Amino acid sequence: MEMLNWIQELFASYGYSVLFFGLLLEFVALPFPGETTMAFAGFLSYTGRLDFFVLIAVAFAGTTIGMTVTYFIGLKAGLPFIRRYGKWFLFSETKLEKTQHWFDRYGSILVSIGYFIPGVRHFTGYFSGITALPFRKFALYAYSGALLWVVLFLGIGKVFGPQWMGIFHLIEQNAVWIVSGIAGLAALIILYRCRHSISARLLRRKGSMNLDSKVNVKVKEPSK
């Protein structure tokens, strides 16, 4: 409750800028309760004190700018810099190794889902830069993941109102599975809608392969 009182005082004094600078600095260095703050901000929009769509824009801007800054730090400074100075940003060796393990296993897709994994999202921007992930690819994954992240946690407070805290803890505990389910469902919808074009491409490819095989058989026939 002390943390919520502190967040409420910040919003009362500084308004939307709390969300922008808090999320930006969370990804760069500052230990800031981003998800809790967004859920509470969503609740403030439920009460009519803040505008929900402005909150989305502010939170998205702070998150993406913070992630972009960490990307270029990783790109220019590399892993030795993170290992040497990470302790000043409260980035422990354990968290660093955990993120490296996840990144090696899941690659660039982690940039999107990493927002929902505690102790991982603060490193994904750095590792994207360290591994020299092309910026366009990084931006595609990072910014789409950021939009989903901010809409989800702001939406908790907006939709559930006074019950936001209980729903927040439930979603926080199962966020990775929820996002995986949403991604899987989206993939199925895309496949279903594009099924005709996919089938046509497969048939064309099969026909081309059959034609090539016939040509190869004719070439291999011995001359009489």
QUINOR-V179001 format. One record per backbone hydrogen bond with DSSP energy under -0.5 kcal/mol. NH is the residue of the N-H (numbers start at 1). CO is the residue of the C=O. E is the energy in kcal/mol with one decimal. If there is no record, write none. Layout:
NH,CO,E
NH,CO,E
This chain:
5,1,-2.4
6,2,-2.2
7,3,-2.6
8,4,-2.7
9,5,-2.1
10,6,-2.0
11,7,-2.3
12,8,-2.2
13,9,-1.7
14,10,-3.2
15,11,-1.7
17,14,-1.2
18,15,-1.6
19,16,-0.8
20,16,-1.6
21,17,-2.5
22,18,-2.0
23,19,-2.1
24,20,-2.1
25,21,-2.6
26,22,-1.6
27,23,-1.4
28,24,-1.0
29,25,-3.1
30,25,-2.4
32,30,-1.3
34,32,-2.2
37,33,-2.4
38,34,-2.4
39,35,-2.4
40,36,-2.4
41,37,-2.5
42,38,-2.5
43,39,-1.7
44,40,-2.1
45,41,-1.8
46,42,-1.6
47,43,-1.7
48,45,-0.6
49,44,-2.1
50,44,-0.9
55,51,-2.0
56,52,-2.0
57,53,-2.0
58,54,-2.7
59,55,-2.9
60,56,-2.6
61,57,-2.2
62,58,-2.5
63,59,-2.4
64,60,-2.6
65,61,-2.3
66,62,-2.0
67,63,-2.5
68,64,-2.4
69,65,-2.4
70,66,-2.0
71,67,-2.0
72,68,-2.0
73,69,-1.9
74,70,-2.5
75,71,-2.3
76,72,-2.2
77,73,-3.1
78,73,-0.7
78,74,-1.0
81,77,-0.5
82,78,-1.2
83,79,-2.6
84,80,-2.1
85,81,-2.8
86,82,-1.7
88,85,-1.2
89,85,-0.6
89,86,-1.3
90,87,-1.2
91,86,-2.8
92,90,-0.9
96,92,-2.0
97,93,-2.5
98,94,-2.3
99,95,-2.4
100,96,-2.3
101,97,-2.3
102,98,-2.2
103,99,-2.9
104,100,-2.5
105,101,-1.5
106,102,-2.9
107,103,-2.2
109,106,-1.1
110,107,-1.7
111,108,-1.6
112,108,-0.5
112,109,-1.0
113,109,-1.9
114,110,-2.6
115,112,-0.7
116,113,-1.7
117,114,-1.5
118,116,-0.6
120,117,-2.1
121,114,-0.7
121,117,-1.3
123,120,-2.2
124,120,-1.1
125,121,-0.6
127,123,-2.6
128,124,-2.1
129,125,-1.7
130,126,-2.7
131,127,-2.4
132,129,-1.3
133,128,-2.7
138,134,-2.7
139,135,-3.3
140,136,-2.1
141,137,-2.1
142,138,-3.4
143,139,-2.4
144,140,-1.3
145,141,-2.1
146,142,-2.0
147,143,-2.0
148,144,-1.9
149,145,-2.4
150,146,-2.7
151,147,-2.2
152,148,-2.2
153,149,-2.1
154,150,-2.3
155,151,-2.1
156,152,-1.2
157,153,-1.0
158,154,-1.9
159,155,-3.0
160,156,-2.1
161,157,-1.1
163,160,-2.0
164,161,-2.1
167,163,-1.7
168,164,-2.7
169,165,-2.1
170,166,-1.7
171,167,-2.7
172,168,-2.8
173,169,-1.8
174,170,-1.0
175,172,-0.7
178,174,-2.3
179,175,-2.7
180,176,-2.3
181,177,-2.4
182,178,-2.3
183,179,-2.8
184,180,-2.5
185,181,-2.6
186,182,-2.5
187,183,-2.2
188,184,-2.2
189,185,-2.3
190,186,-2.3
191,187,-2.5
192,188,-2.4
193,189,-2.5
194,190,-1.9
195,192,-1.0
198,194,-2.4
199,195,-2.5
200,196,-2.2
201,197,-2.0
202,198,-2.3
203,199,-2.4
204,200,-2.3
205,201,-2.5
206,202,-2.5
207,203,-2.6
208,204,-2.3
209,205,-2.2
210,206,-2.3
211,207,-2.1
212,208,-2.2
213,209,-2.1
214,210,-1.9
215,211,-2.1
216,212,-2.2
217,213,-1.9
218,214,-2.1
219,215,-2.0
220,216,-1.7
221,217,-0.8
221,218,-0.5
